[in-house]
Amino acid sequence: MIPAQFDYQAPATIEEAISLLAGDPDGAKVLAGGHSLIPAMKLRLAQPQLLVDIARIKSLSYIREEGDQILIGATTTHYQLESSDLLKNICPLLPACAANIGDVQVRNKGTIGGSLAHSDPAGDWPAAALALRAELVMQGPNGERTVPADSFFIELMTTDIQPGEILREIRIKKPSGRFGHAYQKVPHPASGYAVVGVAVHLGLNADGSCAAAGIGVTGVSTKAFRPQAVEAALVGSNLDDQTIAAAVAKVCDGVNLTTDVYASGDYRRHLAEVHTRRAIQKAKSV
Ligand SMILES: Cc1cc2nc3c(=O)[nH]c(=O)nc-3n(C[C@H](O)[C@H](O)[C@H](O)COP(=O)(O)OP(=O)(O)OC[C@H]3O[C@@H](n4cnc5c(N)ncnc54)[C@H](O)[C@@H]3O)c2cc1C
C-alpha cells in the first residue's frame, strides 16, 4: 500500500517543530520512529498533509539522572533503553520492558515517546510507565506541562496530548532502597505486540514484605491500566502465595476486556491473572 501524498519537514529544534505544527493544526502530524504512523498511513487510516520529523532533533534523545529522577527524551529508541547500562543499574524494569518490544528493527527505530503518544492497546511502554508512576512532559505553543501517566492514557489510541503539543520527556522517580521488578508478556506470534503484558515494580522492606507496589497491564483492554486493587492488596503484606493469589484474582476487576480473532476476553483475563502472579513472584525474589 502507498500512503496519500504528504509534505515532510525535519526541524532542528523542538521550537521549530512546534511552530510547524501550529502552522497546520489540522493536517500536520509528528513523525518519530514511524513504526506505527507509517503503517497507518499506508493503510490510509491516517492521512496527514505534513509530517514533522522530530527524530532528527538531537536534543530529544537522552537518558540521564537528575536529582532523584530519571529523565528520558521522547525520541530515545527502544534499543537505547534496552541497552542502557545506567538503566540496568538504577531502573531495570525499563530495559526489561524494551527487550520485549517487536524485533530488532522495530527496537532500533521505534521510540518511547512515539509508543506512549500512540497508546496502542497492545503496546508495552504504557504498562511500564504506569507501574513506575512516570510523568510525561508536553511542550506546545503555550509552554510546558507535566501529566502523570495515570491520567495520560484516555481511551483507545487517545492520550492527553493536546493539538500542537509534543511529548518531550518522560520522568521517572529513581527507585530507592530494596526493590524488585519484572516484565511478563505473552506476545502475539505474528507481530510481537502484547496479547497480555504486565509490568511490576515492588518496593521491599528489609524483611521482604511489600512497602510499595506499582503494576501496569497492557493488551487486555482498549488502554493500559493500573490494577489498583491488586497493588493495595500487596502493600503491607509479606507477599506469601495466598496473598498474591487472592490479589491477582482482582487484576481485571472493572475492566472492559477485549475480545478479538486471536483471544477472547476470558482468555485474556486468565492470562492477565497468571502473568501478574508470575511477575509479582519474580519481582519479590529479585
Ligand atoms: C512489526 C512491528 C512490531 C511491533 N511490535 C511491537 C511490540 O511488540 N510492542 C510495542 O509496544 N510496540 C510494537 N510496535 C510498535 C513500535 O514500538 C512503534 O515504534 C511505536 O508504537 C511507535 O513509536 P514510533 O517512534 O515509531 O512512533 P511513530 O510511528 O512515528 O508515531 C506514532 C504516533 O505518535 C505520534 N508521536 C510520535 N512521537 C510523538 C511525540 N514525541 N509527541 C507527540 N506525538 C508523537 C505520531 O504523530 C503518531 O500519531 C511494533 C511495530 C511494528 C511495525
The ligand as a MOL file (V3000), in Angstrom:
LIG
                    3D

  0  0  0     0  0            999 V3000
M  V30 BEGIN CTAB
M  V30 COUNTS 53 58 0 0 0
M  V30 BEGIN ATOM
M  V30 1 C 6.2520 -5.2150 13.0610 0
M  V30 2 C 6.0450 -4.3580 14.2710 0
M  V30 3 C 6.0350 -4.9330 15.5220 0
M  V30 4 C 5.8320 -4.1540 16.6700 0
M  V30 5 N 5.8190 -4.7660 17.8890 0
M  V30 6 C 5.6170 -4.0240 18.9890 0
M  V30 7 C 5.6030 -4.6150 20.2850 0
M  V30 8 O 5.8050 -5.8150 20.4540 0
M  V30 9 N 5.3730 -3.8060 21.3440 0
M  V30 10 C 5.1830 -2.4590 21.2150 0
M  V30 11 O 4.9750 -1.7790 22.2270 0
M  V30 12 N 5.2030 -1.8660 20.0170 0
M  V30 13 C 5.4290 -2.6090 18.9050 0
M  V30 14 N 5.4720 -1.9910 17.6850 0
M  V30 15 C 5.2760 -0.5260 17.6120 0
M  V30 16 C 6.5970 0.1950 17.8030 0
M  V30 17 O 7.0300 0.0590 19.1420 0
M  V30 18 C 6.4790 1.6790 17.4610 0
M  V30 19 O 7.7630 2.1310 17.3330 0
M  V30 20 C 5.7520 2.5540 18.4570 0
M  V30 21 O 4.4590 2.1380 18.7440 0
M  V30 22 C 5.5960 3.9690 17.9340 0
M  V30 23 O 6.7810 4.6450 18.0700 0
M  V30 24 P 7.3930 5.4390 16.8640 0
M  V30 25 O 8.5480 6.1810 17.4090 0
M  V30 26 O 7.6440 4.5070 15.7450 0
M  V30 27 O 6.2210 6.4750 16.5460 0
M  V30 28 P 5.5130 6.9740 15.1570 0
M  V30 29 O 5.0830 5.7810 14.4210 0
M  V30 30 O 6.4890 7.8870 14.4820 0
M  V30 31 O 4.3320 7.7890 15.7670 0
M  V30 32 C 3.2260 7.1520 16.3570 0
M  V30 33 C 2.1750 8.2050 16.7550 0
M  V30 34 O 2.6380 9.0030 17.8410 0
M  V30 35 C 2.7590 10.3810 17.4560 0
M  V30 36 N 4.0160 10.8280 18.0670 0
M  V30 37 C 5.2220 10.2270 17.9650 0
M  V30 38 N 6.1150 10.8180 18.7750 0
M  V30 39 C 5.4560 11.8310 19.3900 0
M  V30 40 C 5.8400 12.7960 20.3710 0
M  V30 41 N 7.0890 12.8270 20.8960 0
M  V30 42 N 4.9200 13.7040 20.7720 0
M  V30 43 C 3.6520 13.6680 20.2750 0
M  V30 44 N 3.2250 12.7550 19.3760 0
M  V30 45 C 4.1190 11.8440 18.9320 0
M  V30 46 C 2.7480 10.3950 15.9370 0
M  V30 47 O 2.2050 11.6050 15.4270 0
M  V30 48 C 1.8460 9.1980 15.6370 0
M  V30 49 O 0.4930 9.5810 15.7690 0
M  V30 50 C 5.6690 -2.7470 16.5360 0
M  V30 51 C 5.7060 -2.1480 15.2740 0
M  V30 52 C 5.8990 -2.9410 14.1470 0
M  V30 53 C 5.9530 -2.2710 12.7970 0
M  V30 END ATOM
M  V30 BEGIN BOND
M  V30 1 1 1 2
M  V30 2 1 2 3
M  V30 3 2 2 52
M  V30 4 2 3 4
M  V30 5 1 4 5
M  V30 6 1 4 50
M  V30 7 2 5 6
M  V30 8 1 6 7
M  V30 9 1 6 13
M  V30 10 2 7 8
M  V30 11 1 7 9
M  V30 12 1 9 10
M  V30 13 2 10 11
M  V30 14 1 10 12
M  V30 15 2 12 13
M  V30 16 1 13 14
M  V30 17 1 14 15
M  V30 18 1 14 50
M  V30 19 1 15 16
M  V30 20 1 16 17
M  V30 21 1 16 18
M  V30 22 1 18 19
M  V30 23 1 18 20
M  V30 24 1 20 21
M  V30 25 1 20 22
M  V30 26 1 22 23
M  V30 27 1 23 24
M  V30 28 2 24 25
M  V30 29 1 24 26
M  V30 30 1 24 27
M  V30 31 1 27 28
M  V30 32 2 28 29
M  V30 33 1 28 30
M  V30 34 1 28 31
M  V30 35 1 31 32
M  V30 36 1 32 33
M  V30 37 1 33 34
M  V30 38 1 33 48
M  V30 39 1 34 35
M  V30 40 1 35 36
M  V30 41 1 35 46
M  V30 42 1 36 37
M  V30 43 1 36 45
M  V30 44 2 37 38
M  V30 45 1 38 39
M  V30 46 1 39 40
M  V30 47 2 39 45
M  V30 48 1 40 41
M  V30 49 2 40 42
M  V30 50 1 42 43
M  V30 51 2 43 44
M  V30 52 1 44 45
M  V30 53 1 46 47
M  V30 54 1 46 48
M  V30 55 1 48 49
M  V30 56 2 50 51
M  V30 57 1 51 52
M  V30 58 1 52 53
M  V30 END BOND
M  V30 END CTAB
M  END
